[in-house]
Amino acid sequence: MKKIRKAIIPAAGLGTRMLPISHAVPKEMLPIVDLPAVYYLVEEAVKSGIEEILIITNRDKECMENFFDFSVEYDSKLMSSNKTKELERLHAIANMANVYFLRQKETKGLGHAVGRARAFVGNEPFLVLYGDDIIFSETPVCRQLIDSYERYGRSVVGVKPVPMELVAKYCSLKVEAIEGSENEYFCDDMIEKPKKGEEFSNLSILGRVLLESEIFDIIDALPPGAGGEIQLTDAMAKVARERGVTALEFEGTRFDLGSKLGLMMANVVKAAEHEEIGEDFKRFILDFAEKLKK
C-alpha cells in the first residue's frame, strides 16, 4: 500500500457568502486570530504526515503564495528589532511543507478543480481538503482518513450527520455500518444535492476525502452535474457503486469558513486557546455573556 504523501486544497472560489470583504481579501486569507484560514488546512495536512500540498487558486489570490514564502522585508525588520521569536515563527510557516500553487483558469466546480491536479498527484493516493471547511480535532481529520484507508484499502470520505432538511445543501450517502467499527460505514452510492425524496441518509461529506488516482479518468468523463458544474461527488459516486468507499464519521468540530457565522465561531474557539490573549479573551467572553442575559 502506497504512503499518502500529497494533498490538494481547492481554493479558487469567489467566496460570495463573505462579501463585501471577500471582494478585496480571499476568504481563505481571512484571519482566525492571527493566522489565515488556509494555514489551518495546511497545518492539518502536515500533522497528518503529508509532505507535498497543492493549493488550487485563481486570479487575485497571490497573497496566499506570499504567506507561505519568506519575506526579505520582514526578515530585515524583525532581525533589526531583535524579534527572533516572531522571525522563527514566520520561517517555520514557510518551511512546514512543500506548498505549490496552480490556477484553475475556469471555475467549473470542485471536480474540475481536483482534475487540474492530475500531474501533481501522478498515480498516488491523495487527500482533498475542501477550502471552506476548517475542522478542529484531537487527531487531525486527515490522519483519521489515512488510518481508515490503511485498514480497508479503499477511498475514504469524511462524513457527519446533518439535519435531514439540510441534506439538500450537501450530499447524501447510502451506507451500511462496518462490523466492529463504531464510526465507519461501507458506502456503495451517494448523490450530490439530492432533491426531496432522493436522500439515502443524513450522512454528508464535510470537507475531507481520500481518493485514489483512478478518480482523474472518471472526472474527465463526467458531464456537468448539480449547478451545471463538474461535481467531485459524482465521480466519487461512481467509485462507490463500482468498488465501494469507506465513510468515516470523523472526530472533530467543523466550521464553515465560507460563512460569516462559521468564521466568527472559529475565531472564538481559537482566541480562547491562544497563548497570548486566551485568558483575557475568556474573561471578556464571560463578561459579555452576562451582559447578553440582561
C-alpha positions as CSV (number, residue, x, y, z in Angstrom):
1,M,0.0,0.0,0.0
2,K,1.4,3.4,-1.0
3,K,2.1,6.0,1.6
4,I,-0.2,9.1,1.5
5,R,2.2,12.0,0.7
6,K,0.2,14.5,-1.2
7,A,-2.8,16.7,-0.6
8,I,-4.9,19.1,-2.6
9,I,-6.6,22.2,-1.2
10,P,-9.2,23.7,-3.8
11,A,-9.3,27.4,-3.0
12,A,-10.5,29.0,-6.3
13,G,-14.0,30.1,-5.2
14,L,-15.0,33.7,-5.1
15,G,-16.4,33.5,-1.5
16,T,-19.6,35.4,-2.3
17,R,-21.1,34.5,1.0
18,M,-18.4,36.5,2.7
19,L,-19.0,39.7,0.7
20,P,-18.1,42.5,0.9
21,I,-14.7,41.6,2.5
22,S,-14.1,38.8,0.0
23,H,-14.2,41.3,-2.8
24,A,-10.8,42.5,-1.6
25,V,-9.4,39.6,0.5
26,P,-9.6,36.0,-0.5
27,K,-11.8,34.1,2.0
28,E,-9.0,31.6,2.6
29,M,-6.9,34.5,3.9
30,L,-9.5,35.8,6.4
31,P,-8.0,35.7,9.9
32,I,-8.6,33.2,12.6
33,V,-7.0,35.3,15.3
34,D,-3.5,35.9,13.8
35,L,-3.4,33.2,11.2
36,P,-5.3,32.9,7.9
37,A,-7.9,30.2,7.5
38,V,-5.8,28.4,4.9
39,Y,-3.0,27.9,7.4
40,Y,-5.1,25.5,9.4
41,L,-5.7,23.4,6.4
42,V,-2.0,23.2,5.6
43,E,-1.2,22.5,9.3
44,E,-3.7,19.7,9.5
45,A,-2.2,18.0,6.4
46,V,1.3,18.4,7.7
47,K,0.4,17.0,11.1
48,S,-1.0,14.0,9.3
49,G,2.3,13.2,7.6
50,I,1.6,15.0,4.2
51,E,4.8,16.2,2.5
52,E,3.5,18.0,-0.6
53,I,0.5,20.2,-0.9
54,L,-1.1,21.8,-4.0
55,I,-3.4,24.7,-3.5
56,I,-5.7,25.4,-6.4
57,T,-6.3,29.1,-6.8
58,N,-7.5,31.7,-9.3
59,R,-6.8,35.3,-10.1
60,D,-6.1,37.8,-7.3
61,K,-5.1,35.2,-4.7
62,E,-1.3,35.8,-4.8
63,C,-1.4,36.7,-1.1
64,M,-1.7,33.0,-0.3
65,E,1.6,32.3,-2.0
66,N,3.2,35.2,-0.2
67,F,2.1,33.9,3.2
68,F,3.9,30.6,2.7
69,D,7.0,32.3,1.4
70,F,9.9,34.1,3.0
71,S,9.8,37.9,3.2
72,V,13.1,39.8,2.9
73,E,11.4,42.9,4.2
74,Y,10.0,41.3,7.3
75,D,13.2,39.3,7.9
76,S,15.2,42.5,7.9
77,K,12.8,44.4,10.1
78,L,12.4,41.6,12.7
79,M,16.2,41.0,12.8
80,S,16.9,44.7,13.4
81,S,14.3,44.8,16.1
82,N,15.7,41.6,17.7
83,K,12.3,39.9,17.4
84,T,13.7,36.4,17.0
85,K,10.6,34.6,18.1
86,E,8.4,36.3,15.5
87,L,11.1,35.7,12.8
88,E,11.3,32.0,13.7
89,R,7.6,31.6,13.6
90,L,7.4,33.1,10.1
91,H,10.2,30.8,8.9
92,A,8.5,27.8,10.4
93,I,5.4,28.5,8.4
94,A,7.4,28.9,5.2
95,N,9.2,25.6,5.9
96,M,6.3,23.5,7.2
97,A,5.8,21.7,3.8
98,N,6.4,21.9,0.1
99,V,3.4,24.1,-0.8
100,Y,2.7,24.6,-4.5
101,F,0.1,26.7,-6.3
102,L,-1.9,26.1,-9.5
103,R,-4.6,28.3,-11.1
104,Q,-8.0,26.9,-12.0
105,K,-8.4,29.2,-15.0
106,E,-12.1,28.4,-15.3
107,T,-14.2,27.8,-12.2
108,K,-16.2,24.8,-13.3
109,G,-16.8,23.1,-9.9
110,L,-14.9,21.1,-7.3
111,G,-14.5,18.1,-9.6
112,H,-12.9,20.2,-12.3
113,A,-10.5,21.8,-9.7
114,V,-9.4,18.4,-8.4
115,G,-8.9,17.2,-12.0
116,R,-6.4,20.0,-12.6
117,A,-4.1,18.2,-10.1
118,R,-3.5,15.1,-12.1
119,A,0.1,15.9,-13.0
120,F,0.8,16.8,-9.3
121,V,-0.7,13.6,-8.0
122,G,0.5,11.1,-10.6
123,N,-0.6,7.6,-9.7
124,E,-0.5,8.1,-5.9
125,P,-3.5,8.2,-3.5
126,F,-4.1,11.7,-2.1
127,L,-6.2,13.8,0.2
128,V,-8.5,16.6,-0.7
129,L,-9.2,19.3,2.0
130,Y,-12.1,21.4,1.0
131,G,-11.2,25.1,1.3
132,D,-14.3,26.2,3.2
133,D,-14.1,23.5,5.9
134,I,-11.9,24.1,9.0
135,I,-12.0,21.3,11.5
136,F,-10.5,21.4,15.0
137,S,-9.9,17.9,16.4
138,E,-7.7,16.0,18.8
139,T,-6.4,13.8,15.9
140,P,-6.1,15.6,12.6
141,V,-9.0,14.5,10.4
142,C,-6.6,13.8,7.5
143,R,-4.8,11.4,9.8
144,Q,-8.1,9.7,10.7
145,L,-8.8,9.2,7.0
146,I,-5.3,7.8,6.3
147,D,-5.7,5.3,9.2
148,S,-9.1,4.2,7.8
149,Y,-7.5,3.8,4.3
150,E,-4.8,1.7,5.7
151,R,-7.4,-0.6,7.4
152,Y,-9.6,-1.2,4.4
153,G,-7.5,-0.2,1.3
154,R,-10.2,1.9,-0.4
155,S,-11.1,5.5,-0.8
156,V,-12.4,7.3,2.3
157,V,-14.8,10.2,2.7
158,G,-15.1,12.2,5.9
159,V,-18.8,12.5,7.0
160,K,-21.0,13.9,9.7
161,P,-24.8,13.6,10.2
162,V,-26.6,16.8,9.2
163,P,-30.3,17.7,9.8
164,M,-32.3,16.0,7.1
165,E,-33.8,19.3,6.0
166,L,-30.2,20.5,5.2
167,V,-29.0,17.4,3.3
168,A,-30.1,19.1,0.0
169,K,-27.3,21.6,0.5
170,Y,-24.7,18.9,0.8
171,C,-24.8,15.3,-0.4
172,S,-26.4,12.1,0.9
173,L,-24.6,8.7,1.3
174,K,-26.1,5.2,1.1
175,V,-24.3,3.3,3.9
176,E,-24.1,0.2,5.9
177,A,-22.3,0.0,9.3
178,I,-18.9,-1.9,9.2
179,E,-18.9,-4.6,11.8
180,G,-16.5,-4.0,14.6
181,S,-16.3,-0.2,14.0
182,E,-18.2,2.5,15.8
183,N,-17.7,5.3,13.2
184,E,-17.1,3.7,9.8
185,Y,-19.5,2.6,7.2
186,F,-19.4,0.9,3.8
187,C,-20.8,3.3,1.2
188,D,-21.9,2.0,-2.2
189,D,-23.7,5.1,-3.5
190,M,-24.1,8.8,-3.0
191,I,-25.9,11.8,-4.5
192,E,-24.9,15.5,-4.7
193,K,-27.5,18.0,-3.5
194,P,-30.4,15.5,-3.6
195,K,-34.0,16.6,-4.2
196,K,-36.6,15.7,-1.6
197,G,-37.2,12.0,-1.7
198,E,-33.8,11.2,-3.2
199,E,-31.8,11.1,0.1
200,F,-30.1,7.9,1.1
201,S,-29.3,9.1,4.7
202,N,-28.4,12.2,6.6
203,L,-24.7,11.4,6.4
204,S,-23.0,14.0,4.3
205,I,-19.4,14.6,3.2
206,L,-18.0,17.5,5.1
207,G,-14.6,18.8,4.0
208,R,-12.2,15.8,3.7
209,V,-11.8,12.9,1.3
210,L,-9.0,10.5,0.5
211,L,-9.0,9.3,-3.1
212,E,-7.0,7.1,-5.5
213,S,-5.7,8.3,-8.8
214,E,-8.3,6.5,-10.8
215,I,-10.6,9.4,-10.0
216,F,-9.0,11.5,-12.7
217,D,-10.2,9.4,-15.6
218,I,-13.7,9.4,-14.0
219,I,-13.6,13.2,-13.7
220,D,-12.5,13.7,-17.3
221,A,-15.5,11.7,-18.5
222,L,-18.1,13.4,-16.2
223,P,-20.9,15.6,-17.6
224,P,-21.9,18.7,-15.7
225,G,-23.9,17.8,-12.6
226,A,-25.7,19.9,-9.9
227,G,-25.5,23.6,-10.6
228,G,-24.1,22.9,-14.1
229,E,-20.6,22.1,-12.6
230,I,-18.3,19.1,-12.6
231,Q,-19.1,17.6,-9.2
232,L,-16.5,15.6,-7.3
233,T,-19.3,13.8,-5.6
234,D,-20.5,12.4,-8.9
235,A,-17.0,11.0,-9.5
236,M,-16.9,9.5,-6.0
237,A,-20.4,8.0,-6.5
238,K,-19.1,6.1,-9.5
239,V,-16.2,4.7,-7.4
240,A,-18.7,3.8,-4.6
241,R,-21.0,2.0,-6.9
242,E,-18.2,0.0,-8.6
243,R,-15.9,-0.7,-5.6
244,G,-17.3,0.9,-2.5
245,V,-15.8,3.6,-0.4
246,T,-15.4,4.0,3.4
247,A,-17.5,6.7,5.1
248,L,-15.7,7.8,8.2
249,E,-17.6,9.8,10.8
250,F,-14.6,11.8,11.9
251,E,-13.9,13.2,15.3
252,G,-13.7,17.0,15.4
253,T,-15.7,20.2,15.2
254,R,-16.2,21.6,11.7
255,F,-16.6,25.3,10.9
256,D,-17.9,26.6,7.6
257,L,-15.4,29.2,6.7
258,G,-17.5,30.2,3.7
259,S,-20.0,31.8,6.1
260,K,-19.7,34.8,8.4
261,L,-21.0,32.8,11.4
262,G,-18.6,29.9,10.8
263,L,-15.7,32.3,10.7
264,M,-16.7,34.1,13.9
265,M,-17.2,30.8,15.7
266,A,-13.8,29.5,14.7
267,N,-12.3,32.8,15.9
268,V,-13.9,32.4,19.3
269,V,-12.6,28.9,19.7
270,K,-9.0,29.8,18.7
271,A,-9.0,33.1,20.6
272,A,-9.9,31.2,23.8
273,E,-7.0,28.8,23.3
274,H,-4.4,31.5,22.2
275,E,-1.3,31.6,24.4
276,E,-1.0,35.4,24.2
277,I,-4.6,36.5,24.5
278,G,-6.6,33.4,25.7
279,E,-7.1,34.2,29.3
280,D,-8.1,37.8,28.7
281,F,-10.4,36.8,25.9
282,K,-12.2,34.2,28.0
283,R,-12.8,36.8,30.7
284,F,-14.2,39.1,28.1
285,I,-16.5,36.4,26.7
286,L,-17.8,35.6,30.1
287,D,-18.4,39.2,31.0
288,F,-20.1,39.8,27.6
289,A,-22.3,36.7,28.0
290,E,-23.5,38.1,31.3
291,K,-24.5,41.4,29.6
292,L,-26.4,39.5,27.0
293,K,-28.6,37.9,29.7
294,K,-29.8,41.3,30.8
